[in-house]
Amino acid sequence: MAIDPLPPLREVIRTHDLVAKKQLGQNFLLDLNLTAKIARMAGDLSGSDVIEVGPGPGGLTRGLLAEGARRVLAIEKDARCLPALAEIADAYPGRLEVVNADALSYRPEGLTPPIRIVANLPYNVGTELLVRWLTPDVWPPFWESLTLMFQKEVAERIVAKPGSKAYGRLALLAQWRTDARLVMTLPPEAFTPPPKIHSAVVHLKRLDEPRFPANAATLSRITAMAFNQRRKMLRSSLKGLVPGVEDHLSAAGIDPTARAEEISLERFCALARQIDA
């Protein structure tokens, strides 16, 4: 079933000779009903401006617009995709702005809150972009929610719980400041070209305040040391953090012989407050 009067994506790719480039982390999602479903995972878009990173030939872009996004700002590094995106802009007058830029350096302006970020992120920059969105100088950030597609392995790290192999700094960072949920899994054959791995969509809704009080820099330093040597007991991996680290661990309710993957976000935040105090 068509979601708009524009041509099917396979035809768009053929017309504009858009062969996915591995060096750009491109894998195109061609099922427009699927892209519309991903757009719906972001919630009611009718009153929101949306930032999309790496739209490629515009499958998700069309889904966002068809689902009623007030305005979409699409940031595309690959100039080959611009003519295809221009055709979408013509079909949705005044609702799509396309910027030929690198999302790692481009700073969006002129958007009207509420702002959501929805993207099938290029594999090679996805995690870096997520970390940047989660670590602004001021919280809460400019965005209301993130609905992002990653490699399934990365998505599982974002929502992982203590005690699992996937649990680490990315889970702590995401869950400290957002409600993070894995909302969809996609097989390789959903993409062109098919990647070697499954993909997954994660929805992160920002919290107005972090889940537990802690200084961001202190928490980052603690978790970096703890998970860089995750097989060691915390009394060893955090040995150089501060003098008497075992006493600080005990005061924060943490067994000094425990390992990083066993410790909850709440306990890590308690340790950060204890260190700062």
DONUGU-843667 format. One record per residue (C-alpha): residue number from 1; residue in one letter; chain; z, x, y. Coordinates in pm, whole numbers. Example, Ala and Ser with C-alpha at 12.3 -4.5 7.8 and 13.67 -1.06 7.14 Angstrom:
2
fido=1 | gugu=A | tivex=A | Z=780 | X=1230 | Y=-450
fido=2 | gugu=S | tivex=A | Z=714 | X=1367 | Y=-106
This chain:
277
fido=1 | gugu=M | tivex=A | Z=0 | X=0 | Y=0
fido=2 | gugu=A | tivex=A | Z=-103 | X=143 | Y=339
fido=3 | gugu=I | tivex=A | Z=168 | X=183 | Y=603
fido=4 | gugu=D | tivex=A | Z=-80 | X=211 | Y=893
fido=5 | gugu=P | tivex=A | Z=-457 | X=191 | Y=958
fido=6 | gugu=L | tivex=A | Z=-505 | X=569 | Y=941
fido=7 | gugu=P | tivex=A | Z=-686 | X=737 | Y=648
fido=8 | gugu=P | tivex=A | Z=-500 | X=845 | Y=331
fido=9 | gugu=L | tivex=A | Z=-345 | X=1190 | Y=358
fido=10 | gugu=R | tivex=A | Z=-572 | X=1343 | Y=95
fido=11 | gugu=E | tivex=A | Z=-866 | X=1243 | Y=311
fido=12 | gugu=V | tivex=A | Z=-697 | X=1386 | Y=621
fido=13 | gugu=I | tivex=A | Z=-634 | X=1717 | Y=445
fido=14 | gugu=R | tivex=A | Z=-992 | X=1731 | Y=323
fido=15 | gugu=T | tivex=A | Z=-1139 | X=1642 | Y=663
fido=16 | gugu=H | tivex=A | Z=-937 | X=1906 | Y=848
fido=17 | gugu=D | tivex=A | Z=-945 | X=2165 | Y=566
fido=18 | gugu=L | tivex=A | Z=-566 | X=2190 | Y=554
fido=19 | gugu=V | tivex=A | Z=-490 | X=2417 | Y=261
fido=20 | gugu=A | tivex=A | Z=-112 | X=2469 | Y=239
fido=21 | gugu=K | tivex=A | Z=-8 | X=2825 | Y=325
fido=22 | gugu=K | tivex=A | Z=260 | X=2985 | Y=109
fido=23 | gugu=Q | tivex=A | Z=364 | X=3222 | Y=388
fido=24 | gugu=L | tivex=A | Z=451 | X=2921 | Y=604
fido=25 | gugu=G | tivex=A | Z=653 | X=2759 | Y=325
fido=26 | gugu=Q | tivex=A | Z=415 | X=2461 | Y=320
fido=27 | gugu=N | tivex=A | Z=410 | X=2195 | Y=49
fido=28 | gugu=F | tivex=A | Z=253 | X=1869 | Y=166
fido=29 | gugu=L | tivex=A | Z=401 | X=1534 | Y=66
fido=30 | gugu=L | tivex=A | Z=105 | X=1295 | Y=31
fido=31 | gugu=D | tivex=A | Z=255 | X=964 | Y=-84
fido=32 | gugu=L | tivex=A | Z=294 | X=762 | Y=237
fido=33 | gugu=N | tivex=A | Z=520 | X=506 | Y=71
fido=34 | gugu=L | tivex=A | Z=746 | X=796 | Y=-24
fido=35 | gugu=T | tivex=A | Z=747 | X=940 | Y=328
fido=36 | gugu=A | tivex=A | Z=833 | X=595 | Y=465
fido=37 | gugu=K | tivex=A | Z=1123 | X=578 | Y=217
fido=38 | gugu=I | tivex=A | Z=1252 | X=916 | Y=340
fido=39 | gugu=A | tivex=A | Z=1228 | X=785 | Y=697
fido=40 | gugu=R | tivex=A | Z=1443 | X=487 | Y=599
fido=41 | gugu=M | tivex=A | Z=1708 | X=723 | Y=464
fido=42 | gugu=A | tivex=A | Z=1769 | X=829 | Y=826
fido=43 | gugu=G | tivex=A | Z=1889 | X=479 | Y=914
fido=44 | gugu=D | tivex=A | Z=1763 | X=238 | Y=1179
fido=45 | gugu=L | tivex=A | Z=1517 | X=440 | Y=1387
fido=46 | gugu=S | tivex=A | Z=1415 | X=163 | Y=1626
fido=47 | gugu=G | tivex=A | Z=1650 | X=281 | Y=1900
fido=48 | gugu=S | tivex=A | Z=1630 | X=655 | Y=1833
fido=49 | gugu=D | tivex=A | Z=1427 | X=955 | Y=1936
fido=50 | gugu=V | tivex=A | Z=1343 | X=1171 | Y=1634
fido=51 | gugu=I | tivex=A | Z=1277 | X=1544 | Y=1605
fido=52 | gugu=E | tivex=A | Z=1057 | X=1645 | Y=1312
fido=53 | gugu=V | tivex=A | Z=1005 | X=2009 | Y=1213
fido=54 | gugu=G | tivex=A | Z=694 | X=2114 | Y=1023
fido=55 | gugu=P | tivex=A | Z=503 | X=1785 | Y=1010
fido=56 | gugu=G | tivex=A | Z=191 | X=1946 | Y=857
fido=57 | gugu=P | tivex=A | Z=-78 | X=1679 | Y=819
fido=58 | gugu=G | tivex=A | Z=169 | X=1413 | Y=932
fido=59 | gugu=G | tivex=A | Z=283 | X=1222 | Y=624
fido=60 | gugu=L | tivex=A | Z=648 | X=1200 | Y=726
fido=61 | gugu=T | tivex=A | Z=543 | X=1161 | Y=1090
fido=62 | gugu=R | tivex=A | Z=355 | X=844 | Y=1000
fido=63 | gugu=G | tivex=A | Z=654 | X=722 | Y=799
fido=64 | gugu=L | tivex=A | Z=887 | X=773 | Y=1096
fido=65 | gugu=L | tivex=A | Z=655 | X=589 | Y=1334
fido=66 | gugu=A | tivex=A | Z=586 | X=308 | Y=1088
fido=67 | gugu=E | tivex=A | Z=961 | X=262 | Y=1042
fido=68 | gugu=G | tivex=A | Z=998 | X=208 | Y=1415
fido=69 | gugu=A | tivex=A | Z=1112 | X=539 | Y=1565
fido=70 | gugu=R | tivex=A | Z=1121 | X=498 | Y=1941
fido=71 | gugu=R | tivex=A | Z=966 | X=839 | Y=1991
fido=72 | gugu=V | tivex=A | Z=890 | X=1136 | Y=1765
fido=73 | gugu=L | tivex=A | Z=881 | X=1497 | Y=1881
fido=74 | gugu=A | tivex=A | Z=694 | X=1692 | Y=1612
fido=75 | gugu=I | tivex=A | Z=728 | X=2072 | Y=1619
fido=76 | gugu=E | tivex=A | Z=444 | X=2237 | Y=1427
fido=77 | gugu=K | tivex=A | Z=385 | X=2613 | Y=1407
fido=78 | gugu=D | tivex=A | Z=49 | X=2586 | Y=1227
fido=79 | gugu=A | tivex=A | Z=-222 | X=2515 | Y=1485
fido=80 | gugu=R | tivex=A | Z=-458 | X=2400 | Y=1206
fido=81 | gugu=C | tivex=A | Z=-253 | X=2079 | Y=1179
fido=82 | gugu=L | tivex=A | Z=-280 | X=1981 | Y=1546
fido=83 | gugu=P | tivex=A | Z=-608 | X=1782 | Y=1524
fido=84 | gugu=A | tivex=A | Z=-469 | X=1567 | Y=1241
fido=85 | gugu=L | tivex=A | Z=-148 | X=1508 | Y=1434
fido=86 | gugu=A | tivex=A | Z=-349 | X=1420 | Y=1747
fido=87 | gugu=E | tivex=A | Z=-513 | X=1137 | Y=1550
fido=88 | gugu=I | tivex=A | Z=-168 | X=998 | Y=1469
fido=89 | gugu=A | tivex=A | Z=-68 | X=1023 | Y=1836
fido=90 | gugu=D | tivex=A | Z=-376 | X=820 | Y=1929
fido=91 | gugu=A | tivex=A | Z=-281 | X=553 | Y=1675
fido=92 | gugu=Y | tivex=A | Z=73 | X=528 | Y=1817
fido=93 | gugu=P | tivex=A | Z=21 | X=556 | Y=2196
fido=94 | gugu=G | tivex=A | Z=314 | X=705 | Y=2386
fido=95 | gugu=R | tivex=A | Z=535 | X=747 | Y=2078
fido=96 | gugu=L | tivex=A | Z=435 | X=1087 | Y=1937
fido=97 | gugu=E | tivex=A | Z=454 | X=1422 | Y=2115
fido=98 | gugu=V | tivex=A | Z=330 | X=1726 | Y=1923
fido=99 | gugu=V | tivex=A | Z=443 | X=2077 | Y=2022
fido=100 | gugu=N | tivex=A | Z=273 | X=2385 | Y=1880
fido=101 | gugu=A | tivex=A | Z=578 | X=2611 | Y=1847
fido=102 | gugu=D | tivex=A | Z=817 | X=2789 | Y=1612
fido=103 | gugu=A | tivex=A | Z=1122 | X=2567 | Y=1556
fido=104 | gugu=L | tivex=A | Z=1345 | X=2875 | Y=1535
fido=105 | gugu=S | tivex=A | Z=1279 | X=2956 | Y=1901
fido=106 | gugu=Y | tivex=A | Z=1179 | X=2620 | Y=2055
fido=107 | gugu=R | tivex=A | Z=1445 | X=2421 | Y=2241
fido=108 | gugu=P | tivex=A | Z=1367 | X=2046 | Y=2256
fido=109 | gugu=E | tivex=A | Z=1402 | X=1881 | Y=2597
fido=110 | gugu=G | tivex=A | Z=1350 | X=1541 | Y=2752
fido=111 | gugu=L | tivex=A | Z=1477 | X=1336 | Y=2457
fido=112 | gugu=T | tivex=A | Z=1690 | X=1024 | Y=2498
fido=113 | gugu=P | tivex=A | Z=2000 | X=976 | Y=2280
fido=114 | gugu=P | tivex=A | Z=2062 | X=877 | Y=2012
fido=115 | gugu=I | tivex=A | Z=1862 | X=1163 | Y=1860
fido=116 | gugu=R | tivex=A | Z=1803 | X=1213 | Y=1488
fido=117 | gugu=I | tivex=A | Z=1643 | X=1509 | Y=1312
fido=118 | gugu=V | tivex=A | Z=1427 | X=1420 | Y=1012
fido=119 | gugu=A | tivex=A | Z=1216 | X=1682 | Y=838
fido=120 | gugu=N | tivex=A | Z=1056 | X=1810 | Y=521
fido=121 | gugu=L | tivex=A | Z=1166 | X=2159 | Y=616
fido=122 | gugu=P | tivex=A | Z=951 | X=2462 | Y=533
fido=123 | gugu=Y | tivex=A | Z=1129 | X=2637 | Y=247
fido=124 | gugu=N | tivex=A | Z=1136 | X=2972 | Y=423
fido=125 | gugu=V | tivex=A | Z=1337 | X=2857 | Y=728
fido=126 | gugu=G | tivex=A | Z=1520 | X=2545 | Y=610
fido=127 | gugu=T | tivex=A | Z=1867 | X=2693 | Y=556
fido=128 | gugu=E | tivex=A | Z=1857 | X=2893 | Y=879
fido=129 | gugu=L | tivex=A | Z=1767 | X=2584 | Y=1081
fido=130 | gugu=L | tivex=A | Z=2045 | X=2382 | Y=916
fido=131 | gugu=V | tivex=A | Z=2305 | X=2649 | Y=997
fido=132 | gugu=R | tivex=A | Z=2190 | X=2658 | Y=1360
fido=133 | gugu=W | tivex=A | Z=2217 | X=2279 | Y=1392
fido=134 | gugu=L | tivex=A | Z=2568 | X=2290 | Y=1241
fido=135 | gugu=T | tivex=A | Z=2696 | X=2573 | Y=1464
fido=136 | gugu=P | tivex=A | Z=2620 | X=2488 | Y=1829
fido=137 | gugu=D | tivex=A | Z=2839 | X=2632 | Y=2105
fido=138 | gugu=V | tivex=A | Z=2972 | X=2284 | Y=2180
fido=139 | gugu=W | tivex=A | Z=3060 | X=2007 | Y=1934
fido=140 | gugu=P | tivex=A | Z=2960 | X=1726 | Y=1899
fido=141 | gugu=P | tivex=A | Z=2595 | X=1836 | Y=1911
fido=142 | gugu=F | tivex=A | Z=2298 | X=1657 | Y=2068
fido=143 | gugu=W | tivex=A | Z=2194 | X=1498 | Y=1736
fido=144 | gugu=E | tivex=A | Z=2347 | X=1199 | Y=1558
fido=145 | gugu=S | tivex=A | Z=2226 | X=1279 | Y=1208
fido=146 | gugu=L | tivex=A | Z=2013 | X=1515 | Y=1001
fido=147 | gugu=T | tivex=A | Z=1792 | X=1387 | Y=719
fido=148 | gugu=L | tivex=A | Z=1638 | X=1694 | Y=563
fido=149 | gugu=M | tivex=A | Z=1444 | X=1793 | Y=255
fido=150 | gugu=F | tivex=A | Z=1530 | X=2120 | Y=82
fido=151 | gugu=Q | tivex=A | Z=1483 | X=2287 | Y=-250
fido=152 | gugu=K | tivex=A | Z=1714 | X=2093 | Y=-482
fido=153 | gugu=E | tivex=A | Z=1929 | X=2403 | Y=-538
fido=154 | gugu=V | tivex=A | Z=1995 | X=2432 | Y=-163
fido=155 | gugu=A | tivex=A | Z=2064 | X=2058 | Y=-132
fido=156 | gugu=E | tivex=A | Z=2322 | X=2083 | Y=-411
fido=157 | gugu=R | tivex=A | Z=2493 | X=2371 | Y=-229
fido=158 | gugu=I | tivex=A | Z=2529 | X=2153 | Y=83
fido=159 | gugu=V | tivex=A | Z=2713 | X=1872 | Y=-98
fido=160 | gugu=A | tivex=A | Z=2897 | X=2085 | Y=-358
fido=161 | gugu=K | tivex=A | Z=3268 | X=2035 | Y=-429
fido=162 | gugu=P | tivex=A | Z=3538 | X=2296 | Y=-508
fido=163 | gugu=G | tivex=A | Z=3526 | X=2430 | Y=-860
fido=164 | gugu=S | tivex=A | Z=3148 | X=2418 | Y=-894
fido=165 | gugu=K | tivex=A | Z=2913 | X=2715 | Y=-898
fido=166 | gugu=A | tivex=A | Z=2719 | X=2571 | Y=-604
fido=167 | gugu=Y | tivex=A | Z=3031 | X=2552 | Y=-384
fido=168 | gugu=G | tivex=A | Z=3033 | X=2808 | Y=-105
fido=169 | gugu=R | tivex=A | Z=3000 | X=2869 | Y=268
fido=170 | gugu=L | tivex=A | Z=2711 | X=2624 | Y=313
fido=171 | gugu=A | tivex=A | Z=2916 | X=2339 | Y=163
fido=172 | gugu=L | tivex=A | Z=3215 | X=2423 | Y=383
fido=173 | gugu=L | tivex=A | Z=3004 | X=2448 | Y=697
fido=174 | gugu=A | tivex=A | Z=2827 | X=2117 | Y=635
fido=175 | gugu=Q | tivex=A | Z=3128 | X=1920 | Y=518
fido=176 | gugu=W | tivex=A | Z=3359 | X=2047 | Y=794
fido=177 | gugu=R | tivex=A | Z=3158 | X=1873 | Y=1065
fido=178 | gugu=T | tivex=A | Z=2950 | X=1607 | Y=886
fido=179 | gugu=D | tivex=A | Z=2946 | X=1348 | Y=611
fido=180 | gugu=A | tivex=A | Z=2687 | X=1500 | Y=377
fido=181 | gugu=R | tivex=A | Z=2516 | X=1305 | Y=96
fido=182 | gugu=L | tivex=A | Z=2230 | X=1383 | Y=-138
fido=183 | gugu=V | tivex=A | Z=2014 | X=1069 | Y=-111
fido=184 | gugu=M | tivex=A | Z=1691 | X=1142 | Y=-299
fido=185 | gugu=T | tivex=A | Z=1540 | X=1385 | Y=-551
fido=186 | gugu=L | tivex=A | Z=1166 | X=1454 | Y=-571
fido=187 | gugu=P | tivex=A | Z=971 | X=1615 | Y=-858
fido=188 | gugu=P | tivex=A | Z=722 | X=1900 | Y=-800
fido=189 | gugu=E | tivex=A | Z=423 | X=1672 | Y=-864
fido=190 | gugu=A | tivex=A | Z=506 | X=1472 | Y=-549
fido=191 | gugu=F | tivex=A | Z=371 | X=1764 | Y=-345
fido=192 | gugu=T | tivex=A | Z=45 | X=1945 | Y=-288
fido=193 | gugu=P | tivex=A | Z=48 | X=2218 | Y=-405
fido=194 | gugu=P | tivex=A | Z=331 | X=2142 | Y=-651
fido=195 | gugu=P | tivex=A | Z=621 | X=2387 | Y=-602
fido=196 | gugu=K | tivex=A | Z=792 | X=2539 | Y=-904
fido=197 | gugu=I | tivex=A | Z=1118 | X=2356 | Y=-830
fido=198 | gugu=H | tivex=A | Z=1247 | X=2007 | Y=-759
fido=199 | gugu=S | tivex=A | Z=1326 | X=1906 | Y=-403
fido=200 | gugu=A | tivex=A | Z=1598 | X=1683 | Y=-262
fido=201 | gugu=V | tivex=A | Z=1679 | X=1500 | Y=60
fido=202 | gugu=V | tivex=A | Z=2022 | X=1536 | Y=218
fido=203 | gugu=H | tivex=A | Z=2156 | X=1306 | Y=492
fido=204 | gugu=L | tivex=A | Z=2423 | X=1454 | Y=719
fido=205 | gugu=K | tivex=A | Z=2596 | X=1226 | Y=969
fido=206 | gugu=R | tivex=A | Z=2784 | X=1416 | Y=1236
fido=207 | gugu=L | tivex=A | Z=3158 | X=1370 | Y=1288
fido=208 | gugu=D | tivex=A | Z=3276 | X=1350 | Y=1648
fido=209 | gugu=E | tivex=A | Z=3549 | X=1600 | Y=1559
fido=210 | gugu=P | tivex=A | Z=3560 | X=1849 | Y=1269
fido=211 | gugu=R | tivex=A | Z=3721 | X=1703 | Y=957
fido=212 | gugu=F | tivex=A | Z=4021 | X=1938 | Y=989
fido=213 | gugu=P | tivex=A | Z=4128 | X=2142 | Y=1294
fido=214 | gugu=A | tivex=A | Z=4032 | X=2509 | Y=1287
fido=215 | gugu=N | tivex=A | Z=3874 | X=2774 | Y=1507
fido=216 | gugu=A | tivex=A | Z=3506 | X=2799 | Y=1408
fido=217 | gugu=A | tivex=A | Z=3488 | X=3178 | Y=1439
fido=218 | gugu=T | tivex=A | Z=3805 | X=3231 | Y=1236
fido=219 | gugu=L | tivex=A | Z=3695 | X=2989 | Y=965
fido=220 | gugu=S | tivex=A | Z=3355 | X=3157 | Y=946
fido=221 | gugu=R | tivex=A | Z=3511 | X=3502 | Y=911
fido=222 | gugu=I | tivex=A | Z=3750 | X=3388 | Y=637
fido=223 | gugu=T | tivex=A | Z=3486 | X=3210 | Y=431
fido=224 | gugu=A | tivex=A | Z=3241 | X=3500 | Y=467
fido=225 | gugu=M | tivex=A | Z=3494 | X=3745 | Y=327
fido=226 | gugu=A | tivex=A | Z=3610 | X=3506 | Y=57
fido=227 | gugu=F | tivex=A | Z=3268 | X=3412 | Y=-79
fido=228 | gugu=N | tivex=A | Z=3105 | X=3754 | Y=-40
fido=229 | gugu=Q | tivex=A | Z=3339 | X=3858 | Y=-322
fido=230 | gugu=R | tivex=A | Z=3382 | X=3521 | Y=-486
fido=231 | gugu=R | tivex=A | Z=3480 | X=3663 | Y=-826
fido=232 | gugu=K | tivex=A | Z=3782 | X=3840 | Y=-679
fido=233 | gugu=M | tivex=A | Z=4122 | X=3686 | Y=-617
fido=234 | gugu=L | tivex=A | Z=4169 | X=3590 | Y=-254
fido=235 | gugu=R | tivex=A | Z=4448 | X=3843 | Y=-207
fido=236 | gugu=S | tivex=A | Z=4184 | X=4108 | Y=-279
fido=237 | gugu=S | tivex=A | Z=3875 | X=3963 | Y=-110
fido=238 | gugu=L | tivex=A | Z=4073 | X=3888 | Y=209
fido=239 | gugu=K | tivex=A | Z=4274 | X=4211 | Y=202
fido=240 | gugu=G | tivex=A | Z=4125 | X=4345 | Y=525
fido=241 | gugu=L | tivex=A | Z=4152 | X=4017 | Y=715
fido=242 | gugu=V | tivex=A | Z=4503 | X=4059 | Y=858
fido=243 | gugu=P | tivex=A | Z=4820 | X=4244 | Y=758
fido=244 | gugu=G | tivex=A | Z=5029 | X=4055 | Y=505
fido=245 | gugu=V | tivex=A | Z=4742 | X=3833 | Y=395
fido=246 | gugu=E | tivex=A | Z=4928 | X=3716 | Y=84
fido=247 | gugu=D | tivex=A | Z=5203 | X=3570 | Y=302
fido=248 | gugu=H | tivex=A | Z=4945 | X=3389 | Y=514
fido=249 | gugu=L | tivex=A | Z=4777 | X=3249 | Y=203
fido=250 | gugu=S | tivex=A | Z=5106 | X=3118 | Y=69
fido=251 | gugu=A | tivex=A | Z=5197 | X=2968 | Y=407
fido=252 | gugu=A | tivex=A | Z=4864 | X=2782 | Y=406
fido=253 | gugu=G | tivex=A | Z=4939 | X=2639 | Y=61
fido=254 | gugu=I | tivex=A | Z=4697 | X=2870 | Y=-122
fido=255 | gugu=D | tivex=A | Z=4779 | X=3067 | Y=-437
fido=256 | gugu=P | tivex=A | Z=4694 | X=3433 | Y=-354
fido=257 | gugu=T | tivex=A | Z=4558 | X=3477 | Y=-707
fido=258 | gugu=A | tivex=A | Z=4309 | X=3190 | Y=-665
fido=259 | gugu=R | tivex=A | Z=3938 | X=3250 | Y=-610
fido=260 | gugu=A | tivex=A | Z=3731 | X=3119 | Y=-320
fido=261 | gugu=E | tivex=A | Z=3545 | X=2854 | Y=-523
fido=262 | gugu=E | tivex=A | Z=3877 | X=2688 | Y=-613
fido=263 | gugu=I | tivex=A | Z=3990 | X=2631 | Y=-252
fido=264 | gugu=S | tivex=A | Z=3924 | X=2308 | Y=-65
fido=265 | gugu=L | tivex=A | Z=3792 | X=2283 | Y=288
fido=266 | gugu=E | tivex=A | Z=4132 | X=2152 | Y=402
fido=267 | gugu=R | tivex=A | Z=4310 | X=2462 | Y=267
fido=268 | gugu=F | tivex=A | Z=4056 | X=2701 | Y=424
fido=269 | gugu=C | tivex=A | Z=4112 | X=2527 | Y=759
fido=270 | gugu=A | tivex=A | Z=4488 | X=2556 | Y=712
fido=271 | gugu=L | tivex=A | Z=4446 | X=2929 | Y=650
fido=272 | gugu=A | tivex=A | Z=4236 | X=2964 | Y=967
fido=273 | gugu=R | tivex=A | Z=4513 | X=2796 | Y=1170
fido=274 | gugu=Q | tivex=A | Z=4774 | X=3015 | Y=1004
fido=275 | gugu=I | tivex=A | Z=4579 | X=3333 | Y=1088
fido=276 | gugu=D | tivex=A | Z=4529 | X=3227 | Y=1451
fido=277 | gugu=A | tivex=A | Z=4895 | X=3138 | Y=1487
